[in-house]
Amino acid sequence: MKNLLGGGGCKIIQPNASLVGLFEEKMNLILANQSLYYLPKNTLVQNMDEFYEMSEKGAVFFATMMSEKNYYFKHAGKEDSQGLRKVVLEGRLNETSYIHFVKNATDLKELFKPFKCLYLGEYDPIYFYEFEGSAHHFIYVGVKE
């Protein structure tokens, strides 16, 4: 953390690159909120193993993943060989994304299995406001033993 706070210590990570050697110190908290589902499955599995190795014993891992209940899934194509689905949205959101959707909590637990599961949950903040549809995500909290 010293490098980041001292200025000029910011490191650029290339797309789908290994995280090995990125930090000098072991981590005790990893937060991955609404970010990991953009990674191809093989990169995500590799990064999970690297997160585990980069963590101190007792480190907490918190992540969210987009579920198949999410509005985006209704606009997704077939899953490709990398576990991603092309999502094309028109109108207000007007975007094209490639997303790795999670079917259920069991799949989520399997995906993040290097860490011991402490909590599995879910949230859907936007559905409450009745926009285009559900923004359903699963929540995973784990620990390195």
C-alpha positions as CSV (number, residue, x, y, z in Angstrom):
1,M,0.0,0.0,0.0
2,K,3.0,2.3,0.6
3,N,3.6,2.6,-3.2
4,L,0.1,3.6,-4.0
5,L,-0.1,6.3,-1.3
6,G,3.4,7.7,-2.1
7,G,2.4,8.7,-5.6
8,G,3.9,7.3,-8.8
9,G,3.6,3.7,-7.5
10,C,0.5,2.9,-9.6
11,K,0.9,-0.2,-11.8
12,I,-0.9,-0.7,-15.0
13,I,-2.3,-4.3,-15.4
14,Q,-2.6,-5.5,-19.0
15,P,-6.0,-7.1,-19.9
16,N,-6.2,-10.8,-18.8
17,A,-2.7,-10.6,-17.3
18,S,-1.4,-12.6,-14.3
19,L,-1.4,-10.8,-11.0
20,V,1.8,-12.5,-9.8
21,G,4.4,-10.0,-8.5
22,L,2.0,-7.1,-8.7
23,F,2.3,-6.3,-4.9
24,E,5.2,-6.6,-2.6
25,E,3.1,-7.3,0.5
26,K,0.5,-10.0,1.1
27,M,-3.1,-8.7,1.2
28,N,-5.6,-9.1,4.0
29,L,-8.7,-7.8,2.1
30,I,-9.8,-8.2,-1.5
31,L,-12.8,-6.4,-2.8
32,A,-14.1,-7.3,-6.2
33,N,-17.5,-5.6,-6.5
34,Q,-19.2,-5.9,-10.0
35,S,-15.9,-6.5,-11.8
36,L,-14.9,-10.2,-12.1
37,Y,-17.8,-11.2,-14.4
38,Y,-16.1,-9.4,-17.3
39,L,-13.2,-11.9,-17.2
40,P,-13.0,-15.0,-19.4
41,K,-13.4,-18.1,-17.2
42,N,-9.8,-19.4,-17.5
43,T,-8.5,-15.9,-16.5
44,L,-10.9,-15.7,-13.6
45,V,-9.9,-19.1,-12.3
46,Q,-6.2,-18.2,-12.7
47,N,-6.8,-14.8,-10.9
48,M,-8.6,-16.6,-8.1
49,D,-5.6,-18.9,-7.5
50,E,-3.4,-15.8,-7.6
51,F,-5.6,-13.8,-5.2
52,Y,-5.4,-16.8,-2.8
53,E,-1.6,-16.9,-3.0
54,M,-1.3,-13.2,-2.6
55,S,-3.3,-13.2,0.6
56,E,-2.3,-13.6,4.2
57,K,-3.9,-16.3,6.3
58,G,-7.2,-14.9,7.5
59,A,-7.6,-12.6,4.5
60,V,-11.2,-11.8,3.6
61,F,-12.3,-12.0,0.0
62,F,-15.6,-10.2,-1.0
63,A,-17.0,-10.4,-4.5
64,T,-20.2,-10.1,-6.5
65,M,-21.2,-11.8,-9.7
66,M,-24.1,-11.0,-12.1
67,S,-26.7,-13.8,-12.1
68,E,-28.9,-15.2,-14.8
69,K,-31.8,-13.4,-13.1
70,N,-30.2,-10.1,-14.2
71,Y,-31.8,-8.0,-16.9
72,Y,-28.6,-8.3,-19.0
73,F,-29.1,-12.1,-19.2
74,K,-32.3,-11.6,-21.2
75,H,-30.2,-9.8,-23.9
76,A,-27.3,-12.3,-23.8
77,G,-26.3,-14.6,-26.6
78,K,-25.0,-18.1,-26.2
79,E,-22.0,-18.8,-23.9
80,D,-18.7,-18.9,-25.8
81,S,-15.8,-21.2,-25.2
82,Q,-14.4,-18.6,-22.6
83,G,-17.6,-18.7,-20.5
84,L,-18.7,-15.2,-21.7
85,R,-22.0,-14.2,-23.3
86,K,-22.2,-11.2,-25.6
87,V,-24.9,-8.8,-24.3
88,V,-26.2,-6.0,-26.5
89,L,-28.5,-3.4,-25.0
90,E,-30.2,-0.6,-26.9
91,G,-32.0,2.4,-25.6
92,R,-31.1,4.1,-22.4
93,L,-28.2,1.8,-21.6
94,N,-26.9,1.4,-25.2
95,E,-23.9,-0.9,-24.7
96,T,-22.3,-4.1,-25.7
97,S,-20.6,-6.2,-23.0
98,Y,-19.2,-9.7,-22.6
99,I,-20.3,-11.2,-19.3
100,H,-19.8,-14.4,-17.3
101,F,-23.2,-15.0,-15.6
102,V,-23.5,-17.2,-12.6
103,K,-26.5,-19.6,-12.5
104,N,-26.8,-20.1,-8.7
105,A,-25.1,-19.9,-5.3
106,T,-23.6,-23.4,-5.8
107,D,-21.8,-22.2,-9.0
108,L,-20.6,-19.1,-7.2
109,K,-19.2,-21.2,-4.3
110,E,-17.4,-23.4,-6.9
111,L,-15.9,-20.4,-8.7
112,F,-14.4,-18.9,-5.6
113,K,-13.5,-22.2,-3.9
114,P,-9.9,-21.4,-3.0
115,F,-11.4,-19.3,-0.2
116,K,-13.5,-20.9,2.5
117,C,-17.0,-19.7,2.1
118,L,-18.3,-17.6,5.0
119,Y,-21.4,-16.1,3.4
120,L,-23.4,-16.5,0.2
121,G,-26.1,-13.9,-0.5
122,E,-27.7,-11.9,-3.2
123,Y,-29.0,-8.4,-3.9
124,D,-31.2,-6.7,-6.5
125,P,-31.1,-2.9,-5.9
126,I,-32.6,-1.6,-9.1
127,Y,-35.6,-4.0,-9.4
128,F,-37.0,-2.1,-6.5
129,Y,-37.2,1.0,-8.6
130,E,-38.8,-0.8,-11.6
131,F,-36.3,0.2,-14.3
132,E,-35.7,-2.2,-17.2
133,G,-35.7,-5.2,-14.9
134,S,-33.6,-7.0,-12.4
135,A,-30.0,-6.0,-11.4
136,H,-29.6,-9.3,-9.5
137,H,-26.1,-10.2,-8.3
138,F,-24.8,-12.9,-6.0
139,I,-22.5,-12.0,-3.1
140,Y,-19.6,-14.1,-1.9
141,V,-17.6,-13.6,1.2
142,G,-14.7,-16.0,1.9
143,V,-11.6,-16.3,4.0
144,K,-8.1,-17.8,3.4
145,E,-7.5,-20.5,5.9
